Amino acid sequence: MKNLLGCNQLNKENLIELLDLAEKVKRNPEQYKNALSDKIIAVMFFEPSTRTRMSFESAILRLGARMIVTENGKTNSSSTKGESLEDTVRVINGYADALIMRHSLDDSAEIAQSVATIPVINGGSGKKEHPTQALLDIFTIKEKRGKIDGLKLCILGDLVYGRTTHSLLQLVSLYDNVEVYGLSKKALELPQKYIDMLSERGVKYNKCNSFDEVPKDIDVLYHTRIQKERFEEDLGNEEFVINKKVLNQFSENTIVMHPLPRLDEISTDIDDDERAMYFKQAHNGVPIRMAVLLKIFGRD
């Protein structure tokens, strides 16, 4: 694996390899503490980020690598002077051994890779993809459930711009007997191209209008915030809120996940519930991103 631009470049075999490596890293991080001590990694984010950026930085440091960082490339880079993304990447190409980038353009990772000779890792591209988030999501599901085959997954919230769900669906669809339920406002429904992708891979997709239409034995409730910054109109607040009363309608084995940050779509009254996995999910970003970096550099 020379780059990680999107989940479509992963098949079941190399996905399992990545998940297994992340498990080894999480179990014995000391074994890998100097694995990338000869590398300098550029972290350039043109959009705000807390978990993705900081977990990547933590992964880099835990592997013994060094980094050069731009926290807000939209205002703190030469893009404010009109420099093209291609030229920015060409310059960074001479400063670092790999580039981790987040950008508002849907095809930003592909654009960067087209002019780079160093590895490019997509840290989130527009409304299209967020591959490392999907990897930590599926890692968390497997860690909790033991397997992905036979998964019943409900995705909620902003399914239009929720790039985390777009990437996660590509990964879970590589497994057998997976069923997906989509619960959202009409304006936030999952784009047809992803429904078609699921159908082509033998995954049944069910549109839902209420929690009552979601099976009580659902394995995962995966919520996302309404990304109001990407909408011109005000869509109001999330109407499908997971609180203690709602969660108790489901199985004791149902887990709640969220890529964070949350707004009002998940109530704080379930934070102490063993089924609430979103903070553990965020912490899993470190071992999975360590595994990605190890694979990129062939140090696994």
GIUR-V59837 format. One record per residue. N is the residue number from 1. OMEGA is omega in radians with two decimals (none if undefined). D_CENTER is the distance of its C-alpha to the mean C-alpha in Angstrom with 1 decimal. Layout:
BEGIN
<<N & OMEGA & D_CENTER> <N & OMEGA & D_CENTER>>
END
This chain:
BEGIN
<<1 & -3.08 & 18.0> <2 & 3.10 & 19.0> <3 & 2.95 & 15.9> <4 & -3.08 & 12.2> <5 & -3.11 & 12.1> <6 & -3.09 & 10.3> <7 & -3.13 & 9.8> <8 & 3.12 & 13.4> <9 & -3.14 & 14.8> <10 & 2.96 & 14.0> <11 & -3.05 & 16.7> <12 & -3.09 & 17.2> <13 & -3.11 & 19.3> <14 & 3.01 & 17.1> <15 & 3.11 & 14.1> <16 & 3.10 & 16.5> <17 & 3.13 & 17.7> <18 & -3.13 & 14.4> <19 & 3.11 & 14.0> <20 & 3.11 & 17.7> <21 & 3.12 & 17.6> <22 & 3.10 & 14.9> <23 & 3.10 & 17.3> <24 & 3.13 & 20.2> <25 & -3.13 & 18.8> <26 & -3.11 & 18.1> <27 & -3.06 & 21.6> <28 & -3.08 & 23.4> <29 & -3.12 & 21.7> <30 & -3.12 & 25.2> <31 & -3.01 & 25.7> <32 & -2.95 & 23.2> <33 & 3.11 & 24.2> <34 & -3.02 & 26.1> <35 & -3.10 & 24.2> <36 & -3.06 & 23.3> <37 & -3.14 & 26.2> <38 & -3.03 & 27.5> <39 & 2.97 & 24.4> <40 & -3.06 & 23.5> <41 & 3.11 & 20.0> <42 & 3.09 & 19.4> <43 & -3.06 & 16.6> <44 & -3.10 & 17.0> <45 & 3.11 & 15.1> <46 & 3.08 & 16.8> <47 & -3.14 & 14.8> <48 & 3.11 & 14.7> <49 & 2.99 & 12.2> <50 & -3.03 & 13.0> <51 & -3.08 & 10.4> <52 & -3.10 & 8.5> <53 & -3.05 & 12.0> <54 & 3.11 & 13.9> <55 & 3.03 & 12.0> <56 & 3.14 & 12.3> <57 & 3.08 & 15.9> <58 & 3.12 & 16.5> <59 & 3.14 & 15.5> <60 & -3.11 & 17.8> <61 & -3.13 & 20.6> <62 & 3.08 & 20.4> <63 & 3.08 & 20.9> <64 & 3.14 & 23.9> <65 & 3.03 & 22.7> <66 & -3.09 & 23.6> <67 & 2.97 & 21.6> <68 & -2.88 & 22.5> <69 & 2.86 & 20.5> <70 & -3.05 & 20.5> <71 & -3.11 & 18.7> <72 & -3.08 & 19.5> <73 & -3.13 & 20.3> <74 & -3.12 & 21.2> <75 & -3.06 & 24.2> <76 & 3.09 & 24.7> <77 & -3.11 & 24.9> <78 & 3.03 & 27.4> <79 & 3.08 & 25.4> <80 & 3.11 & 27.4> <81 & 3.12 & 30.5> <82 & 3.14 & 29.3> <83 & 3.14 & 28.1> <84 & 3.09 & 26.0> <85 & 3.14 & 22.5> <86 & -3.12 & 24.2> <87 & 3.09 & 26.8> <88 & -3.13 & 24.5> <89 & 3.11 & 22.6> <90 & 3.13 & 26.1> <91 & -3.14 & 27.1> <92 & -3.14 & 24.2> <93 & -3.14 & 24.8> <94 & -3.08 & 28.0> <95 & -2.96 & 26.7> <96 & 3.12 & 23.9> <97 & 3.07 & 23.0> <98 & 3.14 & 19.4> <99 & 2.99 & 17.3> <100 & -2.98 & 13.8> <101 & 2.94 & 13.5> <102 & -3.08 & 11.9> <103 & -3.10 & 14.1> <104 & 3.13 & 15.1> <105 & -3.13 & 16.4> <106 & -3.06 & 14.6> <107 & -3.07 & 16.1> <108 & -3.12 & 16.0> <109 & 3.12 & 14.5> <110 & 3.10 & 17.2> <111 & -3.14 & 19.8> <112 & -3.11 & 19.1> <113 & -3.09 & 19.4> <114 & -3.13 & 22.5> <115 & -3.09 & 24.4> <116 & 2.98 & 23.0> <117 & 3.04 & 24.6> <118 & 3.12 & 22.2> <119 & 3.09 & 18.8> <120 & 3.08 & 15.9> <121 & -3.11 & 12.3> <122 & 3.09 & 10.0> <123 & -3.12 & 8.3> <124 & -3.09 & 7.7> <125 & 3.09 & 10.7> <126 & 3.10 & 12.5> <127 & -2.96 & 11.7> <128 & -2.94 & 11.0> <129 & 2.97 & 7.8> <130 & -2.96 & 4.5> <131 & -3.11 & 5.1> <132 & 3.03 & 4.8> <133 & 3.12 & 1.7> <134 & 3.12 & 3.7> <135 & 3.13 & 6.3> <136 & 3.08 & 6.6> <137 & -3.10 & 6.7> <138 & 3.04 & 9.2> <139 & 3.14 & 10.8> <140 & 3.12 & 11.5> <141 & -3.14 & 12.9> <142 & 3.14 & 15.0> <143 & -3.10 & 16.2> <144 & -3.00 & 17.4> <145 & 3.13 & 18.6> <146 & -3.13 & 19.8> <147 & 3.09 & 18.7> <148 & 3.10 & 16.6> <149 & 3.13 & 19.7> <150 & -3.08 & 21.2> <151 & 2.94 & 18.1> <152 & -3.02 & 18.7> <153 & 3.02 & 15.6> <154 & 3.07 & 16.0> <155 & -3.05 & 13.5> <156 & 2.99 & 15.0> <157 & -3.09 & 15.4> <158 & -3.12 & 14.3> <159 & 3.09 & 13.6> <160 & -3.08 & 15.0> <161 & -3.13 & 12.8> <162 & -3.08 & 9.7> <163 & 3.10 & 7.6> <164 & 3.12 & 4.7> <165 & 3.12 & 7.8> <166 & 3.13 & 9.0> <167 & -3.12 & 6.8> <168 & 3.14 & 7.1> <169 & 3.12 & 10.7> <170 & -3.12 & 11.3> <171 & -3.10 & 10.7> <172 & -3.13 & 12.7> <173 & 3.07 & 15.3> <174 & -3.08 & 16.3> <175 & -3.06 & 17.8> <176 & 3.00 & 21.2> <177 & 3.10 & 22.3> <178 & 3.09 & 19.0> <179 & -3.06 & 19.6> <180 & 3.06 & 17.4> <181 & -3.14 & 18.7> <182 & -3.11 & 17.7> <183 & -3.12 & 19.1> <184 & 2.96 & 19.3> <185 & 3.14 & 22.0> <186 & -3.09 & 23.6> <187 & -3.05 & 22.4> <188 & -3.08 & 18.7> <189 & 3.13 & 18.9> <190 & 3.11 & 16.5> <191 & -3.05 & 17.8> <192 & -3.08 & 20.3> <193 & 3.12 & 18.9> <194 & 3.04 & 16.0> <195 & 3.11 & 18.8> <196 & 3.11 & 20.8> <197 & 3.12 & 18.3> <198 & 3.14 & 18.1> <199 & 3.14 & 21.8> <200 & -3.13 & 22.4> <201 & 3.06 & 20.6> <202 & 3.14 & 22.6> <203 & 3.12 & 20.2> <204 & 3.11 & 21.9> <205 & -3.09 & 20.3> <206 & 3.04 & 22.1> <207 & -3.12 & 22.3> <208 & 3.13 & 23.2> <209 & 3.14 & 25.1> <210 & 3.09 & 25.3> <211 & -3.13 & 24.3> <212 & -3.12 & 27.5> <213 & 3.12 & 26.2> <214 & -3.12 & 23.3> <215 & -3.10 & 24.7> <216 & 3.12 & 25.7> <217 & 3.12 & 24.5> <218 & -3.11 & 20.9> <219 & -3.04 & 18.6> <220 & 2.90 & 15.5> <221 & -3.06 & 15.4> <222 & -3.08 & 11.9> <223 & 3.06 & 12.7> <224 & 3.13 & 11.3> <225 & 2.99 & 13.6> <226 & -3.10 & 15.9> <227 & -3.03 & 15.0> <228 & -3.14 & 18.7> <229 & -3.13 & 18.5> <230 & 3.14 & 17.8> <231 & 3.08 & 20.8> <232 & -3.13 & 24.4> <233 & 3.10 & 25.8> <234 & -3.11 & 25.3> <235 & 3.14 & 23.7> <236 & -3.10 & 24.8> <237 & 3.10 & 23.1> <238 & -3.10 & 20.9> <239 & 3.12 & 23.4> <240 & -3.06 & 21.5> <241 & 3.06 & 21.3> <242 & 3.04 & 20.6> <243 & -3.08 & 23.4> <244 & -3.12 & 25.7> <245 & -3.14 & 27.9> <246 & -3.10 & 25.2> <247 & -3.12 & 23.4> <248 & 3.01 & 26.9> <249 & -3.04 & 27.3> <250 & -3.06 & 24.9> <251 & 3.05 & 25.3> <252 & 3.11 & 25.3> <253 & 3.09 & 22.7> <254 & 3.10 & 20.2> <255 & 3.13 & 17.2> <256 & -3.14 & 15.4> <257 & -3.13 & 11.7> <258 & 3.14 & 10.0> <259 & -3.12 & 7.0> <260 & 0.09 & 10.2> <261 & 3.06 & 12.5> <262 & 3.01 & 14.6> <263 & 3.13 & 17.8> <264 & -3.06 & 20.2> <265 & 3.02 & 18.3> <266 & -3.11 & 18.3> <267 & 3.11 & 21.7> <268 & -3.11 & 22.2> <269 & 3.06 & 24.8> <270 & -3.07 & 22.4> <271 & -3.11 & 20.9> <272 & 3.10 & 23.4> <273 & -3.13 & 23.0> <274 & 3.14 & 22.0> <275 & 3.12 & 19.8> <276 & -2.99 & 17.6> <277 & -2.93 & 14.7> <278 & 3.09 & 12.4> <279 & 3.03 & 13.9> <280 & 3.09 & 14.0> <281 & 3.13 & 10.4> <282 & -3.13 & 9.9> <283 & 3.11 & 12.6> <284 & 3.07 & 11.1> <285 & -3.12 & 8.9> <286 & -3.13 & 12.3> <287 & -3.12 & 13.6> <288 & 3.14 & 10.7> <289 & 2.98 & 10.7> <290 & 3.14 & 14.5> <291 & 3.11 & 14.5> <292 & -3.14 & 12.8> <293 & 3.10 & 15.4> <294 & 3.12 & 18.1> <295 & -3.12 & 17.6> <296 & -3.09 & 17.6> <297 & 3.12 & 20.9> <298 & -3.11 & 22.3> <299 & -3.08 & 22.9> <300 & none & 21.5>>
END
